[in-house]
Amino acid sequence: MLTRRILTAGLGSAMAVPAVASASIQAEPPPAPEPYLLDGRLDAAERLTVPVFINDQGPFAFVVDTGADRTVLADDIAERLGLVQGPNMLMHGITGAELIRTHRVADLTVGNVRLRAVNLPTLARNRLGVDGLLGVDALQDSNVIMDYRKRKLEIRQPRSRLTIKRGDEIVIQAEERFGRLAVVDTRVGNVRATAFIDSGGGVSIGNLALADALKARLRGRAEPTSLIRLIGTTGDTVVGEVRVVSSLQIGGLRFTTVPIVFCDLYVFGVWGVTTRPTVLVGADVLRLFSRVELDFGRGEVMFRLGSLAPVGLA
């Protein structure tokens, strides 16, 4: 499961990404929901945040996090609600792993989606920055529409194949990897890569295999970079490089001059992609669109361009 870490030394409240193993947690899959529209807001890292009720109490502000396989709760909320502690679980951070606590939740409700009788991992509020993260355990088998302009979240059943899309909408095929949607038809600069759609990350992050491939394409020409420090939940840190890449192409969409943080995150090793160019596409890119639709049931990503999105068609 991915959680977010604060990026310091230049990117303010943008977030980075390690992972949590969740084999010890058994969650009841939610039923496919009827259409439901939630009013949300943007947090300090400009990630979409929606109201969540826990055991009929709340609402609590949870970031919609398509990069997290498990929903996560801030420990002060667990204490306030008097939740019973569950079994510990192993969390893989940026530079290592640690055991963290879980707490038993009888009912978690967000709109028309419910998780029942689950053990939620709990982290300190200063590690999350919000009341919690809404992961794909709550969103799986659904059609999730994030409207960054109107600050709304819509949850539907997977779309029919007969759905007619608008002229300003582009649908891109994706596949499920590690419980997340990944677009293999991706290029960063002239390098073919795999892109994971990660709405919980405030910035986009590439692995070192991607960084090395981009350097090779430059053929010795200098590329401007700056260093940034990533702080993990255990207090460990890694240093990443911020580079502005010439282009990021996802399916038929093309961005120009995109900032990406390159570093050796532990999660890339957990996923086994350290030698394959990979990028986590964060909210810094996603919020450029008027709407982003993730259809977990059909394995599709839809982008609605909007008048301010600096993108083109490849």
N, C-alpha and C positions, 0 to 999 in steps of 0.2 A: 504494500500500500504506500502510495506517495503521500508525504506530508510536506509542508512548506517551511522554509527557513528564511530568516531575514538576510538580505544581501546588504552589506555595508560598504563603506568607502566609495560611494558614488551613485548608487541606484536607489538610495533611500529605502522606501518600504516595499520594494519589489521582492518577490519571493523565489526561492530555489526549491530543489526537489530531492529528497531521499525516499526510502521505501520501507514498508513494514511487511513482514511475513505474517500471514493470518491463518495458518493451518489449524490453530487451536480454537478458532472461532467458527461457529456454525450459525449462519443466518438463514431464516426462512425467506425464499425469494418472493418479492412482492408481486401481486397480480398485475397484469397489464391494465393501466389506468384509463379511465374515461378522460376526455380533454379537461384540463384544469389550468387556469391562469393565475399566477401569483405575482403580486407587486413586490418588487425587490429594491435594492439600492446597491451602490458601489462602495466597497470598503476603501481603506487608505491606499491599497495597492491597485485600486480600480478593478477589483474582481467582483462579479455579480454575487450578491448576498441575498438570501431569502429567509422568510420566517419559518421556523421549525418548532413543533410542539413535542415535548417529551413527557410521557405519562400525564397527558392533559394539562401540562403547565407550560408557560411561555407567553409569547413567542420568543425564541432565541435566534440570533443571527448566524446562519451557516453559509459559508462560501460554497457555491456550486463547483465541485472539483471533479472533473472528468478524468483526472490523472490519479485519483485515489481509489483503490479497490475496496476500501472500507470507510464507512462514516466514522468520524472522530469527534470526540467531545472534550471541551475544556474541563480540567479537573475541578475548577471552582464551581462550575455548574453541577457536576456530579455531587460535590459536597453539599451545595445548596439544596439539591433535591433529595438528599439522603439516600443515594443509590447504593445498593449492596455491591461490594467489590467482587469481581469475577477472577478467573485465572489470569496469571501473567502471560504476556505474549512477547515474542522476539521482534524487535524493531531494528531494521537495517538503516543506519543513518548514512551521512555523507562519507564518513571515514571509518565506520565500524558498526557494531550492533550493540543493543542493550535490551534488557527485559523491561517492559513497561506494564502498568496496571490496566485492567479493564474494569468496567462497571456494568452491571446488569440493568437493561432498560426493557420494561414490559411493552412499551408502545412508543414508537417515534413516528410522527405524522408530518408530512410536508405536502400541503395541498391534498391530492387524492391518493398519495402513495404512503404506505405504512410499512414499517419494519416492526416485527413483533418478537418479543422474547430473545433479544440479542445481547451479546456482550460487546460493548463499544470500547475500543481503546481510548484512553484518556491521556491528554498531554497538558502541560502547564500553559496557561493563557499566553504568556509571553513567547511561547513557541508557535502558537497559532495566530495570534492577533485578533481572533474573533471567538464566538461561542463554540464554533465547531466547523467541520468540513463535511459536506454532503457528497458521499462517494458513489461509485457506480453500483455498489450493492443495493442502493435505493433506486438507481436509475436504469438498471439493466432491463433489457427487453422492452424499453420504452422509446418514444420519440421525444427528445428533449430539445426545446427551442429556447435559446438565450437571446433576448432582445436587449442589447447594451444601451441603445439609444433611449428606449422607453423604460429601461430597467425593470424588465419583467421576465419571468420564467414560465413557460408553458410545457406541460407534460401530457403527452398523448399516447395512444396506441401506435405501433409502427404504421407508417403510411402504406396506402394501397399502391400497387404498381401502376395503377391507372391515374394516379395523381398528376394533374397538369401543373407544371411549375411556371412561374412568371418569367418574363424576359430578362429581369435583372437578377435571377437566381441561377446559381451554378451548382450542380450535384456532382460530387466526387465519390467514387467507390473507395471504401475502406475495408479493413479486415480487423478482426479482434485478435489482439496479442496481449497476453498478460492481463486480460480483462479490460483492455482499453482499445479505443479505435485508433488504428494506425493507417496512414496513407503511404503506400510504397511508391506511388507515382509522384515523387518529390525530387526537386533539385535545389541545392544551395550553391549559388554561383553556377559552375559547370559540373558540380559533383552530384551524382545520384545518391539519394539518401532516403531513409524512412522517417516520416514525421508522425509523432504521437500528438493527438489533440489534448491539450492539458490546460483546461480553463482555470485550474487552481493556482497555476504559476503566473506570477506577475510579469516575468520576462521569459524570453525564449532562450533555451540552453542547448548547445551542441556538444557532442563528445569529442575526444581528442582524435579519433579516427577521422572525423569530419574536418577538424582543424588541420590535420596533417595533409589530407587530400587537397584542401584549399590552398595550403602553402605550396604544394607541389605544382599546382596549376599556375601559381604566380611566377614560377621559374626564377626565384631569387629576388624578385622585386619586393621592395619594402611595403609592408602593410601596417597602417596605423593601429595601435592597440593601446589599451589601458588596463591596469590590473584592478581586480576587485576581490574582496574577501567574502567567502561564503561561510556562515556560521551554522553548524549543525545542532541538533537537539541535545547532544551530549556535551556541547561546548567546544567540540573539535572544529577546526576550520580547514578549508582548502582555498587555494587562490585560483581564480579564473581570469581569463582574458576577455575583455569586451572588444569585439570587432564589429565594424559595419560592413556586412557582406553586400556585394553588388546586387544580388537578386535572390529571392526565395520564391520558388515556383511549386505550388501544390496543385496537382492536377492541371486544370486549364487556367489557374489563377497565377499571376506573377506580380510580386512586390519588388520594389527597388530600394536600395540603401537601407537594409534592415539590420539593426543592432542585435547581436547574439552573444551570449556569454559562453565561452568554451572552457570546459574543465573536466576533470576526471571524477565524476560523481560515482559514488558507490553503487547507485542504482543501475548504472550501465553494466556493471559487472554482474549484478543480481540477474539482470535480464539476458546476459550473455551477448551483448552487442558492443563490447569494447572495441572490436576490430571492424565493425560495420558502421559507416557514417550514419549517425542518428541525430535527430533534433526534436526537442520538446517544444511545441508551438504553444506559447503562453497567451495570457489575456492581452498582452501588449499588441499582438497581431489580431486576435479574435475580436477585440472591441472596435477595430477599424470598420467592421461590417455593421449594417443595421440589424441583421439577425444571423445567428449561427445555429443550425439545426443538426443535431446528432441523432441518427436513427440507429440505435443499438440493435434493434431487431433485424434490420435489413442490411446493416453494415454500410451506411452511407453518411456523408457529411454534406450539408447544403449551406452555401454562403449566399446571403442577399447583399448585393454590393453596396447600396446606399450612395448618396451623393458625395460623401466625404472619404470613402475608402480609396486609398492610393494604390489601386490594383489595376492590372490589365489582363487581357485574355492572351494566352500563349498561342 
